[in-house]
Amino acid sequence: MYSNFMEHGMEYAKQAVKEDDTGNYSNALKLYMNALEYFQAQLKYEKNQQIVKTIRERCMGYLRRAEEIRAVLDNGGSVPAPNGGVSVAAQPKTSPKPKDGGGKDKEDPEQAKLKAGLDSIIIREKPNVKWSDVAGLENAKQALQEAVILPVKFPQFFTGKRKPWRAFLLYGPPGTGKSYLAKAVATEADSTFFSVSSSDLVSKWMGESEKLVSNLFQMARDSAPSIIFIDEIDSLCGQRGEGNESEASRRIKTGLLVQMQGVGSDDHKVLVLAATNTPYALDQAIRRRFDKRIYIPLPDLKARQHMFKVHLGDTPHNLTESDFEKLAQKTEGFSGSDISVCVKDVLFEPVRKIQDAEYFMESSDGMWAPCEPEQRGAIKITLQELDAQELASKVLLPPITRADFDKVLARQKPTVSKADLEVHERFTKEFGEEG
């Protein structure tokens, strides 16, 4: 299967060069990056060292060209022809402030390459998740606002010994909204947002993981105020000394420890936000770097009620406030993800009714809706027959009802066990605080 990686990479590279030659630089940049992703995947499996060497040489060439294009497009200049003109591969996309009034005219090419590898993790478009969309978790939201919003809007509040929080660990069972809360932070904060997963730091650019960690934090400092969100941090920072710990994993862990020790000094305005489902798996030294460790529990009654409304949105329904309250009572033990899946399933119930209906009735405005056979004006006809008569566009979906929810909930069970909850509650008593 992995031979396809090489074939796909070569095909993307061929298209990239073609677009490059014709001056379609935006398309060329995307194709170069796609090619690099496939070549990197091939390197994971390739055993022939001569082929590995060839792939790496190609990657370096394509990366240099992609960085030339990216740097100039970002700065609004003209792109030099391939293999000609003055190279701009060494220009950083975010201009760091020179120290002592000086600084190099050019960035080290190796560093430019690493920064190019990290460019994809910068969230440039706001996720559009507001604080009000996050149900409950008032303590967590307040702490994050103190760390993210207030220092930017009211810097005069943070003088002397009063410094904003600089590292947050969000932990709890799967599906409770840890990543969703991070999206709200990205939306509400007027900061550069770096969203990182373990694969971003482990698998890219031929094992230079510890250098990527260093460059990630340097880019965040250059772009301050900024936020680094590390999802599933336990996969990067498990207990040291474990038998299955690789050398690369150990170096990444050490790099994070060193960088997080420096966060908050010299007023870099860099916030580290991390999420995990398994807090006990974290290395102790990493855990101590987080000055706020907040438990994101299962949603309470009011939060579940709010979630049903948010996920249902403006979809036509006839549920009352009492119905939403009863649904919240019936879903004790459900995570936010469980409720999201439930509502998604319910949204298809009107479609299923339409498909199964054998009787429809036509309204005064020419629209058709499913009905019971004893209803006045009922006509025995199916959806397929209406479609055959070119009336499909005239069929109305019935509104969602409480019965639709009861039907779905009868077959859905919560995904978080009591044993999982006990583990997180014990960790909270030892090391954390309630969200």
N, C-alpha and C positions, 0 to 999 in steps of 0.2 A: 504493500500500500504506500510505503513512504517514498517509493520511486516517483510517485505522482507529485510529491512536493517539488522535486527538481524540475519536472516538466512544467508545472504551473509557474514556478519561479522564472524559468527561461521565457515562457510565453509572455508573462507580465513585463519582464525586462525588455523584450523585443518591442512590445507595444509602447513602453515608456520611451525608448530611444526614438521610435517613429514620431510620437507626439512631441518630443523634445526638438527633433529636427524641423518640425513644421511650425514651431513656436507656440504650441498649446501647453504652456508651462504648468498651469494648474493641474491639468489632466496628467501630465508627465510626472509630476510630484507624487500624485496618488498612486500611479502605477509603479513607480520606483519603490515606494514604501510597501506596496503589496508584494512585489518581487522579493524584497528583503525579508518579509515575514516568512515566505515559503522557503527561501534559502536557509533561514535560521532553523526552521522545522526540520529540513533535510540534515542539517549538521547534528541534530540530536541522535540520529540513527546511523549516519554514515560511518563505516569502519575503515574504508580505504583512505589512508592519510594523504595520498596524492590528490584525491578528489576533494578532501577536506580543505587542503591548501588552496586548490583552484577556486572553491566556493568562497573562501574567505577573501581571496584577492578580488573576486567579482563584487562581493559585498562592499568592500572598502571603496571600490570605484563608483558603484551605484550610490553608496551613501554620501560620498563627497559631492557627487553631482546633485543629489537630492537636497543636500544642505546648501549648496550654492543657490539653487532655485528658491528654496524656502526663505533663506536670509534676505534675498533681494525682493521677493514678493512681499514679505512682511514689512520691508522698509520702503516699498513703493518705487523701487528703482527698475532698471532694465537688466534682464538676465543675460550674462555673457554666454557666448556660444560654447558648446561642449569642447573641452580641450583647448580653449583659446581665450584670450583676454585675461583680465585680472581676476584671480579666484577670490570669491567672497565666502568660501566655506568656513573660514575661521571667525566670521562675524557672529557674535552672540545675538540671539533674538531679544533678550532682555539685557540692556546695557548695564553692567554692574558699576557701582560707584567707585571711582578710582581712589586708592588709599594714598594719603599724604600728598594729594594734589597731582599724583602721577598716574601711571598705569600703562599696560602694554597696548600697542595699537592693534595687535592681533591676539586672539585667544589661541591657546594651544590646540592644534588640530585634533588631538586625542580627546580633549575635553569637549570640543565641538561635536565630535561623533557621539559621545555619551549623552550630551544634552539633546541631540537629535533623537536618540533612542527614548528619552523621557518626554519628548514633546507631546506624544499622544495622550499622556495621562492628565494634561492640563484641561480642566473643564472650562471651555470658553463660552458655552451657552448655559444660562441659568436653568436648573431643572424644573422650576416653577412649582415647587412644593413650599407652601407657606407655613409659618408657625401654627396658624389656626387649623391647618390640615392634619397636624399631629395631635392625636387624641390623648389626653392625659399627659403623663410624664412632666408635670409642672416643675419639679425640682431640676430635672435634667435640662429643660428649656431655659430656666432661669440661670443656671450655671453657665450654659453655653452663651447666653446673651451677655452675661458679665464678661466672658472671655473674648467674644467675637464682635458684638455690636457696639457695646458701650465704649471700649477703648478707641474705636474709630470715630464715633460720633461725639464723644465727650472725653477727649484725652486729658482735660484738666482734672478729671476725677482720679486719675491714676498718677499720682505724684508721691514723692517720698518713698515710704515703704509699701504703699498700696500698689501692687502689681497685678495685672490680670492673670488668670489661670493659663498655663501654657501647654498642658498635656492632659487629655481626657481619654479614659478607657471606658467604652460602653460595652457592657457584657449582659448576657441573658440568653434564654432559650431561643432557638431558631424561629424567625418569623414574628418577632415582637416589635420590630420597627427601628432597629439600630441603624441600618443603612438609610432608611427613610428619614430618620432624624438628621443624618449627615447631609442628605439632599436639601432639607430645610435650611441647614446652616449655609450650604452653598448658595441657595436662593437669596437668603436674607443678608448675607454678609457682603460687604463691599470689599472683597478680598480675592486674590488669585487662589483658585481651588485646585489642588493636586489630588486626584483620586487614584490610589495605588492598590494593586493586589499583589499577591506573592509572585504570580507569573511575570509581572512587570519587572521585578527585581531579580528573579532567579533565572529566567530562561533567555533573556535578551542579550545580544551582543557578546556572544562567545565567552561566557563565564566571568565577565567583569562586574560581578554583582556588587562587591564592596565599593568599587569606584562609582557605580550608579547611585548607591546610597548617599555617598558624599556629595555627588553632583546634584542629587535631588534636593538636599537641604540647602546647598549653595544657591540653586535656582530659586528656592522659596525665599531665601534671605534677600536675593537680588530683586524679587518681585513683591517684597513685603509692603502692606500687610498680606499675609498668605496663610493658607490652611493646608496641611498635609493629612489626608484621610487614608488610613491603611486598613483595608477590609481583611477579615480573617487573619489577624496578626499572629495568632497561635501557630499558623503554618510556617511563619518566618521565624518565630521566636519561642520555640519550645524549650523545654528544660535542657540546659547544657550537660554534656557528658552522656547523653543517651546513646545507646549502641548504634542506632540508625542515623545519627547526626553526621552529615557530610561536612567536608572541609569548607565548601562554599557557604553552607548554612551557618557554620560557626563564624565565618568572617562577616557575613551579613549582620548577624546578631551583635558582634563586636562593633561594627560600624554604626548600627542604630544606637547602641549604648553611648558611644562617643558623641554622636551628633545630638542626641536628645539631652545629653549633659550640657551641651552648649546652647540649646534652645532656651531663650529667655534672658541670656546674657547680652549685654550691649544693646538691649531693647531692639532685637531683631524683628519683633512683631510676627513671629511664626508660631502658629498653633498646631500641635499634633493631635489628631483625633483618630482613635483606633477602635475597632469593633471585634468582638470574639464571642463565639458560642461556648467556648471551653476555657474559662479563665484560669482554672487550675493547671492547664497545660503550659501556661506562660512561664518563661524563665523569671526567677525571683528578681533579678537585677532589672529586667525590663519592666516588671510590674511596679517596682519602686519609682521608676522614672515618671509614672503617671500620677500627678498630684491630685487628680480627681478620678475616682473609680466608681462609676454610677451603674447601678443595676437597672436594667430595662426589663421589667416584669411582664407577665401576661396582662392584658388590658382589664381594667375593672369594669363594673356595670355601666357607668356613664360613658367610659371610653368606647366600649363595644357598641353602645347605642349610637354614638357619634360616628363610628366607623361604618355602620350599616347605611347611614344617611350619606356619608361621603362617597362610598363606593357605588351606591345607587344613583347618586348625582341627579341629573334632570330627566332620567328615564321615566316615562309615564307609569304611575303606580297609584293605588288607592289605599295605601297604608296610613294609619293614623299615628299620632304620638304614642298612644297606648300600645299599638302593634310593635313599634320599634322598641319600646321598653320591655315587652314580653319576649321579643327576639333576643334581646340582651340577656334576659334572665335564663333563657334556654341554652345559651352558648357559654355558660360558665366553664372555664378551662380552655377556651379557644384562644389561639394567638391571633394577632392582626392578620397574618398570612392566611390562617384558616378562614377567617371572616371574608377576606378578599376572594378566596376560592369559592366560598359558599355563594356570595353575591354574583360572581361570574357565572356560576352554574344556574342560578335563578334567572339571570338575564336571558337565558336560552329557553326558559319555560314557555313564554308566549310563542316563540318560533315552533316549539314542539306541538303546542296546541293547534297552531295553524296547519302544520303538516298532517296531524292526525284527524282534523275536523272532517266530518262528512256532511255537515249542514252549514250554510252561510246565508246571511240576509243582507240585502242591499239597502243602504240608507238613502235619504232624500238627495244627498249630494253625490250619489253615484259610487260611494265607497262600500266595500264588502268587508264583513266581519264574521268570524265563526259564531255559531249560536247553537242552542239546543233544538232538537227536532220539533218540540211542542211550541216553540215560540212563533208568534204570528209573523208571517212573511218568510219563514224558514224555507230554503230551497235545498234539496238534496244535490250537492255538488262538491267536488274535492278541489284542493288547491291546484292539482295538475290539470283538471278540467278548466278551471278559471284561467290558468296560464295558456291553455290551448286556445281559449277565446280572446287572448291578448288582454286579459283583465288583471294580470299579476300586479301591475303598478297601482291598482285600485284596492288592493287588499290591505286592511288595517290590522296591525298587531294589537291584541288586547293588552290592557295595562297589567302590570305585575300586581299580584295579590298576596295577602298573608298566607293563603293556602299554598302558593308556589314556594314560599320559604319553608313552610312546614314539610312539604314533600321532599325538598332537598336536604333539610336537616335530619330527616328520618334516616337518611343513608350516609350522612357525613359524621365522622368522629374527629375529636381533637388530635393533633399530632404531637403534643408535648406531654410526656409522662410525668407522673408524680415524682419519680426518681430523679428526673432531670431538674425539676423545680427544687427539690431538696438540696441538690448539689449547689445550685446558684444561691439559694437562701443561706446555706452554710458559708459560702465564700463571702457573701455580703456581711455576715456577722463578724467574719475574721478581718476582711480587708476593704470592704466597699461601703456604699451608702445607697439608700433607696432613690429611684428615679422619680 
